[in-house]
Amino acid sequence: NLSASISFVSLATMATSSAAPVVDQPWRWTVTVKSAAGKPLPAKMRLQILFGSTVVGCWKGTAMTQCSGANAGTWIVFKGKRTGVITWPAQSLGIKLTFQAVVVAATKTLRLRAPVTVQPKA
């Protein structure tokens, strides 16, 4: 049944407040997962920070922490949309990093990425 399979095709997007977050200032991210028809879909995701293609940080429990490995991080379960705030530490200042959400929805795994270079406080 073609129409049934099409309804499970999902659209996942990520928006961030800036590609240049400031040390110790709140930085907002939002991940949205919808069906092809625009309905919110149940999903789970891991949040990770990459240096090049290497995982150097991930969301564990209630905060970002140092970690490694492609499967690092706590699964965050949500439906449709999830927004959060992280604070970038001084140790990430000036380094070209990638904020990544590994999203699993409707049997698909998607990697949403946003480049980030942390800036000093003004």
N, C-alpha and C positions, 0 to 999 in steps of 0.2 A: 504494500500500500504506500504509494509515493507521498501522498499528503500527510500521512502519519509521520514519516521519517523527516519531512521538511519542517514540521512543527518543532522538532527537537534541535534544529540547527540554532546555535546560540551566537550572540554577539556580546563579546566582553570588551570593555574599554577601561582605561585608567586615566584619571586626571590628577594632576598635582598642582599645588599652589605656586610652584616656581621650579625652574631648572637650576636656580642658584639660591638654595636655602642659606640662612644665616646661622652661624654657631649659636647654640643655646636658645634659639627662637622656635616657636611652634611651626611645624611644616605639615600641611594637610594633604592627604591623598584620598581618592575615592575610586573604588572599583565597582563597575556596574555590569551585571550579567542578565541578558534578556533573550527570549526566544526570538525567532525570525518574525513572529507576530507582535513583538514588543512587550510580551508579558514577562514579569520578573521570574527568573529561574533559581531554584535552589543550587547552591554551589559551595565549594570549600576552597580555601587558598592558603598558601604559605607566602609570607613576605620575606624577601631576602635582599641583601645588599651585595653587589658584585664589584670586584676589582678586576677589570678585564673580564674573563669568563669564570673567575673563581669566586665562590661564595665566601664572604668574609664576615657577614653579619646576618642575623635572622631574628624574627619575632618568636620569642619563647615566653609563653604565659601572658605576661602583661607589658613586656618591653622589648626593644631591640637589644641584642646582645652579640658578642663575638661568637662566631661558630663557623663551621666549615662543612662541606659536603652538599651535593645537589639536593639531598632530601632533608636538609637541616630546617628546623623551624616547626612551630606548633601549627596544626591545621586550624584555620578560623572558618567556622561554618556560618553561612548567611544566606539570605534570599533576596535576589534582585540588586541590592546596593549595600555597600559597606564603606563607611568613612572613618578615618582615624587621623591622629596627629602624632608625629614623632619629633624628637628634638635631636639634632645632629651634634655630636660631641666635637670638641676642639681637635681631637686626633684625626678627624676626617677633613680638616681644613685644607682647601686647595687641591684635593685629590679628585681626579675624574672617576666617579663611581656610577653604578647603575642601580636604581631601585627597581626590584622585580617582584611581581606578584605571579606565582604559579597557581593558576586557577583551574579547577576541575569542575566541569558542569556538563550534564547530558552526555556522559562518557567521553568527553573530550578534555584534553589537557592543553591549556594555552599559557604562554609566557608573555606577560605584559611588562614592558620595560620603559623606564624613564631615566634619561641621563641626568646626573646631578653633579655639581661642583660646589662644595660648601664654601661660603664666603665668611670673612671676618665680620665682627660687629662693627657698625659705623662709628 
